[in-house]
Amino acid sequence: MRHQDSVHSDNYPTSYYVASVNQQPAYPHLNSNKTVDVCIIGGGFTGISTALELAERNYQVCVLEAHQVGWGASGRNGGQLIRGIGHGTEQFRNLIGQEGIDAIWHMGIEAVEIVKERVAKYQIDCDLTWGYFDAATKPKHLRQLADYYQESTQRNYSYPLKWVNQAELCSVVGANGYIGGLVDMGSGHLHPLNLCLGEAAAATQLGVEIYEKSPVTAIEPGLHPTVKTPYGQVKANAVVVGCNAYLGQLLPQLAGKVLPAGSYIIATEPLTDSLAQQLLPQNMAVSDQRITLDYFRLSADKRLLFGGLCHYSGQHPGNISQALRPNMLKVFPQLASVNIDYQWGGYIGIGANRMPQLGVLDQNIYYAQAYSGHGLSATHMMGRLMAEALSGQLERFDVFANIKHLTFPGGPLLRSPLLALGMLYYRLKDCF
């Protein structure tokens, strides 16, 4: 079994994604001073998607990545491409109105379409597969999914949705503990690291300069802000910060609004065709509706990728497989004799209201963060919105920028323990 690297290592974790990557291009580190239109900090989906959007608009762009492209959550996540942005837009009605609520719903659809179109346009090989199942473990989940289904129908959602009752579950997932759910053929799953690296390659073809192992030490604000690294600096007309859970204290005014939360995945050995068919007959991605949810899917070579164990303590499990395997066997007891080949984890960025945070500081330092575990599609939409804003189109950007975000209490040391206690309440509540 391959063990995960430290989240603080410059190298990729020893994940299934890294083992099955199409290519691992080595981008240089920044060792000179440069001047560009836009300097982007962070080489994950937020930064790379923004860079590609800007390059398509003929901006001169450079990306500074502290480690490697896709090193963080973008190259470690569950690979579930699910429509929708944020949770519970009704709570923001007084800030954004019905028009804003409608806009966010439609952007949640557009986010997936961006990925779909980009994969086709740039011929990115990332195992894109359609089909996603929201699994219910209790009646209240079915009621929530029924509301979701009704809203989608009223809004003329263009992809098939299908109710699955308990008697029909085996046609979607051969698992224990579910009582039904909702199939969405407009969502799906893919290989996230191959997508991120493929988008980075497309961006470089359009002239974007990417620098790896170039950690940003400071941002000097001004009419033309300067971004500093150990061996060089970049002066730009605007800066985009897309560090999310790995922001650290680079921008203290943002750091308190996003909490790094651990999330983990294990990958089995390749399954036989018959066993893979038994587990996921239609090769869909699956997630349940609990606070501490399980999510899983098959890889292209028929491994089960099983994720979850999300916690807010800031401490990683000593052995991810030992911690997560019991959860997998609770869902799929038929995997008791199957080996685990890979285990890895990392941080996702959590916001207090579970809505992505998008805005601008000092008039020309843009940021997007806090996707709360749903970043694969949302990051692509945020990249488009920042490119629109930099081009002078602020209407959709302002929908998110007008939403207020709380700072987590407790400061850097107490923030995680306090939230962990709060989440324990919701976990207990989820049991009833």
C-alpha positions in Angstrom: 0.0 0.0 0.0 1.2 3.5 -0.8 1.0 6.0 2.0 0.2 9.6 1.6 2.9 12.2 1.6 2.7 15.1 4.0 0.4 17.9 2.9 3.4 20.1 3.4 5.6 18.3 0.9 6.4 20.0 -2.4 5.6 16.8 -4.2 2.3 15.3 -5.1 0.8 12.8 -2.7 1.2 9.1 -3.7 -2.4 8.9 -4.8 -4.1 6.9 -7.5 -4.4 10.1 -9.5 -0.7 10.6 -9.5 0.0 7.0 -10.4 -2.4 7.2 -13.4 -1.6 10.7 -14.6 -1.3 11.2 -18.4 1.7 13.5 -18.0 3.7 15.3 -15.4 5.2 18.4 -17.0 7.8 20.2 -14.9 7.2 24.0 -15.0 10.2 26.2 -14.0 10.3 28.2 -10.8 10.3 32.0 -11.0 13.8 33.4 -11.0 13.4 36.8 -12.5 11.2 39.9 -12.4 8.3 40.1 -14.7 5.4 42.4 -15.7 2.1 41.0 -16.9 -1.6 42.0 -17.1 -2.7 39.6 -14.4 -0.7 37.5 -11.9 -2.5 34.5 -10.5 -1.5 32.9 -7.2 -2.4 29.2 -7.0 -2.1 26.5 -9.6 -5.2 24.6 -8.8 -8.6 24.7 -10.5 -9.3 28.3 -9.4 -6.1 29.7 -10.7 -5.7 27.6 -13.9 -9.4 28.1 -14.9 -9.0 31.8 -14.4 -5.8 31.8 -16.4 -7.4 29.9 -19.3 -10.4 32.2 -19.3 -8.2 35.3 -19.4 -5.9 33.8 -22.0 -8.9 33.2 -24.3 -9.5 37.0 -23.8 -5.9 37.8 -24.9 -4.6 38.8 -21.5 -1.0 38.3 -20.6 -1.0 36.1 -17.6 1.4 34.3 -15.3 0.5 31.7 -12.6 2.6 31.2 -9.4 2.2 27.9 -7.7 4.0 27.1 -4.4 4.2 23.4 -5.1 3.0 21.7 -8.4 0.0 22.3 -10.6 -3.0 20.5 -9.1 -1.0 19.8 -5.9 -3.8 20.7 -3.5 -7.5 19.8 -3.4 -7.7 20.1 -7.2 -5.5 17.0 -7.7 -6.7 15.1 -4.6 -10.5 15.3 -4.6 -13.2 12.7 -5.3 -13.6 13.6 -8.9 -17.3 14.2 -8.7 -18.5 16.8 -11.1 -21.8 17.9 -9.6 -24.1 20.8 -10.6 -24.9 23.5 -8.2 -23.0 26.2 -6.3 -23.3 26.7 -2.6 -26.0 25.6 -0.1 -29.3 27.3 0.6 -29.4 30.5 -1.5 -32.7 31.6 0.2 -30.7 32.8 3.2 -29.1 35.5 1.0 -32.4 36.9 -0.5 -32.1 40.2 1.3 -28.6 40.7 -0.2 -29.0 39.4 -3.8 -32.8 39.2 -4.3 -34.6 36.8 -6.5 -32.5 37.7 -9.5 -29.4 36.8 -7.6 -30.9 33.5 -6.4 -31.9 32.7 -10.0 -28.4 33.6 -11.3 -26.7 31.3 -8.9 -28.9 28.4 -9.8 -28.1 28.9 -13.5 -24.4 29.3 -12.8 -24.5 26.0 -11.0 -25.5 24.4 -14.3 -23.1 26.5 -16.3 -20.2 25.4 -14.1 -20.5 21.8 -15.3 -21.0 22.9 -18.9 -17.7 24.8 -18.7 -15.9 21.6 -17.8 -17.7 19.7 -20.5 -17.0 22.2 -23.2 -13.4 22.6 -22.1 -12.7 18.9 -22.2 -14.0 18.7 -25.7 -12.4 21.9 -27.0 -8.9 21.1 -25.7 -9.3 17.3 -26.1 -8.4 16.6 -22.4 -8.3 12.9 -21.5 -9.7 12.8 -18.0 -12.2 9.9 -18.0 -15.2 12.2 -18.1 -18.3 10.0 -17.4 -21.9 11.1 -16.9 -24.3 10.0 -14.2 -24.5 10.9 -10.5 -26.7 9.5 -7.7 -27.7 11.4 -4.6 -28.3 8.6 -2.1 -30.8 9.0 0.9 -30.3 7.2 4.2 -33.4 8.5 5.9 -36.8 10.0 5.0 -35.8 13.6 5.5 -33.2 13.2 2.8 -35.8 12.0 0.4 -37.9 15.1 1.2 -34.9 17.4 0.6 -34.2 15.6 -2.7 -37.9 15.9 -3.6 -37.7 19.7 -3.2 -34.5 19.7 -5.3 -36.3 17.7 -8.0 -39.3 20.0 -8.0 -37.1 23.1 -8.3 -35.1 21.6 -11.1 -38.3 20.6 -13.0 -39.8 24.1 -12.6 -36.6 25.6 -13.9 -36.6 23.3 -16.9 -33.4 21.5 -16.1 -32.3 20.0 -19.4 -30.8 16.7 -18.3 -32.7 13.6 -17.2 -33.5 13.3 -13.5 -34.9 10.0 -12.2 -36.3 8.9 -8.8 -35.0 5.6 -7.5 -37.0 3.9 -4.8 -35.6 1.3 -2.5 -36.7 -1.6 -4.6 -34.8 -0.2 -7.6 -31.6 0.7 -5.8 -29.7 -2.4 -7.1 -29.9 -0.9 -10.6 -27.8 2.0 -9.5 -25.8 0.9 -6.4 -25.3 -2.4 -4.7 -24.8 -1.0 -1.3 -26.2 -1.2 2.2 -28.1 1.5 4.1 -29.9 3.5 1.4 -33.6 3.9 1.0 -33.7 5.6 -2.4 -32.4 8.7 -4.1 -32.2 10.8 -7.2 -30.2 10.2 -10.4 -28.9 13.2 -12.3 -27.5 12.6 -15.8 -26.2 16.2 -16.0 -23.6 15.5 -13.4 -20.8 12.9 -13.4 -17.2 12.1 -12.5 -13.7 12.4 -13.9 -10.0 12.2 -13.1 -9.4 15.6 -11.5 -5.6 15.7 -11.7 -5.6 14.9 -15.5 -8.2 17.6 -16.0 -6.2 20.2 -14.1 -3.0 19.4 -15.9 -4.8 19.3 -19.2 -6.2 22.7 -18.6 -2.8 24.0 -17.6 -1.3 22.6 -20.9 -4.1 24.4 -22.8 -3.4 27.6 -21.0 0.4 27.5 -21.8 -0.5 26.9 -25.4 -2.3 30.2 -25.3 0.7 32.0 -23.8 0.1 31.7 -20.0 3.4 31.4 -18.1 3.2 28.9 -15.2 5.9 28.8 -12.5 6.0 25.9 -9.9 7.8 25.8 -6.6 7.4 29.6 -6.5 5.7 30.3 -3.1 4.4 33.8 -2.7 5.9 35.6 0.3 4.0 38.9 0.0 1.6 40.9 -2.1 2.5 44.6 -2.2 -0.7 46.5 -3.0 -1.0 49.5 -5.2 -2.0 50.7 -8.7 0.2 48.0 -10.0 0.5 45.4 -7.2 3.7 43.4 -6.9 3.7 39.7 -6.0 6.9 38.6 -4.3 8.6 35.2 -4.3 12.0 34.1 -2.9 13.8 34.5 -6.3 11.7 36.9 -8.3 8.6 39.1 -8.4 5.8 39.9 -10.7 4.2 43.4 -11.2 0.7 43.3 -12.6 -2.4 45.4 -13.3 -4.3 42.9 -11.2 -3.8 39.9 -8.9 -6.0 36.8 -8.5 -5.6 34.8 -5.3 -6.9 31.2 -5.6 -5.2 29.4 -2.7 -8.4 28.3 -0.9 -7.5 26.0 2.0 -3.8 26.5 1.5 -3.9 30.3 1.8 -2.2 30.4 5.1 -1.6 34.0 6.4 -0.8 35.5 3.0 -4.0 37.6 3.2 -5.0 37.6 6.9 -8.3 39.4 6.2 -9.3 36.3 4.1 -7.6 33.6 6.1 -10.2 33.8 9.0 -13.1 33.2 6.6 -11.9 29.9 5.2 -11.2 26.9 7.4 -9.0 24.0 6.2 -10.9 20.8 6.8 -9.4 17.3 6.2 -10.9 15.0 3.6 -9.6 11.6 2.6 -9.8 8.9 -0.1 -8.8 5.2 -0.4 -8.6 3.3 -3.7 -8.9 -0.4 -3.9 -7.1 -2.7 -6.2 -8.8 -3.1 -9.6 -12.0 -5.0 -9.2 -13.3 -7.8 -11.4 -15.8 -6.8 -14.0 -18.6 -8.7 -12.2 -17.8 -7.1 -8.8 -17.6 -3.6 -10.3 -20.9 -4.2 -12.0 -22.4 -5.4 -8.8 -21.3 -2.3 -6.9 -22.1 0.4 -9.5 -24.0 -1.1 -12.4 -24.3 2.2 -14.3 -20.8 3.5 -13.4 -22.3 6.5 -11.6 -20.7 8.7 -8.9 -22.5 8.5 -5.6 -22.7 10.6 -2.5 -25.0 10.4 0.5 -26.7 13.3 2.2 -25.3 13.2 5.7 -23.1 15.9 7.3 -20.1 13.5 7.4 -20.9 12.0 4.1 -19.5 9.1 2.1 -18.8 9.5 -1.6 -17.5 7.0 -4.1 -17.2 6.0 -7.7 -15.2 3.7 -10.0 -12.0 4.7 -11.7 -11.4 4.0 -15.4 -9.6 0.8 -14.4 -12.4 -0.3 -12.1 -11.0 0.6 -8.7 -13.5 1.8 -6.1 -12.5 5.3 -5.0 -14.1 5.8 -1.6 -13.9 9.1 0.2 -15.1 10.8 3.3 -14.0 11.1 6.9 -14.2 14.9 6.7 -13.2 16.5 10.0 -12.3 20.0 11.2 -9.7 19.3 13.9 -6.7 20.1 11.6 -5.1 16.7 12.4 -4.8 14.0 9.8 -5.4 10.3 10.7 -2.3 8.3 11.4 -3.4 5.7 8.8 -6.1 6.8 6.4 -6.9 3.3 5.2 -7.5 2.0 8.8 -9.7 5.0 9.5 -11.7 4.9 6.2 -11.9 1.2 5.3 -14.5 0.4 8.0 -16.8 3.1 6.4 -16.3 1.5 3.0 -17.1 -2.0 4.3 -20.3 -0.7 6.0 -21.5 0.4 2.6 -19.9 -2.5 0.6 -19.3 -5.5 2.9 -18.6 -7.5 -0.3 -15.2 -5.8 -0.4 -13.9 -7.3 2.8 -11.2 -9.3 1.0 -10.2 -6.6 -1.5 -6.9 -4.8 -1.0 -6.4 -1.1 -0.6 -3.7 0.1 -3.0 -3.7 3.9 -2.4 -4.7 6.2 0.5 -4.3 10.0 0.5 -5.9 13.1 1.8 -5.6 16.9 2.0 -7.5 20.0 2.9 -10.7 21.4 1.5 -11.8 25.0 2.3 -14.9 25.5 4.3 -16.9 28.8 4.7 -19.3 29.5 7.5 -22.3 29.8 5.2 -21.2 27.2 2.6 -21.3 29.7 -0.3 -18.1 30.3 -2.3 -16.4 33.5 -1.4 -15.7 35.8 -4.3 -14.6 39.4 -4.1 -11.9 42.1 -4.6 -9.5 43.8 -2.2 -7.8 47.1 -2.8 -9.6 47.5 -6.1 -7.3 45.1 -8.0 -6.7 42.0 -5.8 -9.3 39.4 -6.7 -10.0 36.2 -4.8 -12.1 33.1 -4.8 -12.2 30.4 -2.1 -14.3 28.3 0.3 -16.0 25.8 -1.9 -16.9 23.5 1.0 -16.2 20.3 -0.7 -18.0 21.1 -4.0 -15.1 22.8 -5.8 -14.6 20.8 -9.0 -17.3 22.6 -10.9 -17.6 25.8 -8.8 -13.9 26.7 -9.3 -14.5 26.8 -13.0 -17.4 29.1 -12.6 -15.5 31.4 -10.3 -12.6 31.5 -12.8 -15.1 32.7 -15.5 -16.6 35.3 -13.2 -13.1 36.7 -12.3 -12.2 36.9 -16.0 -15.5 38.7 -16.6 -14.8 41.2 -13.8 -11.3 41.9 -15.0 -12.9 42.6 -18.5 -15.3 45.1 -17.0 -18.4 42.8 -16.7 -19.3 42.9 -13.1 -23.0 41.8 -13.1 -22.5 38.1 -12.2 -19.3 38.7 -10.2 -21.3 41.1 -7.9 -23.9 38.5 -7.2 -21.3 36.6 -5.1 -19.3 39.7 -4.0 -22.5 41.1 -2.4 -22.8 38.1 -0.1 -21.3 38.7 3.3 -19.0 36.1 5.0 -18.3 35.6 8.7 -14.9 35.2 10.1 -14.6 32.0 12.1 -14.1 32.7 15.8 -11.1 31.7 17.9 -8.2 32.9 15.8 -5.7 30.6 14.0 -5.2 28.4 17.1 -8.7 27.9 18.3 -10.7 28.1 15.0 -10.5 24.4 14.1 -11.2 23.0 17.6 -14.2 25.3 18.1 -15.7 24.3 14.7 -15.0 20.6 15.4 -17.1 20.9 18.5 -19.9 22.6 16.5 -19.8 19.9 13.8 -20.1 17.2 16.5 -23.5 18.7 17.3 -24.6 18.4 13.7 -23.2 14.9 13.4 -25.2 13.8 16.5 -28.2 15.6 15.1 -27.7 13.7 11.8 -28.2 10.4 13.6 -31.9 11.1 14.3 
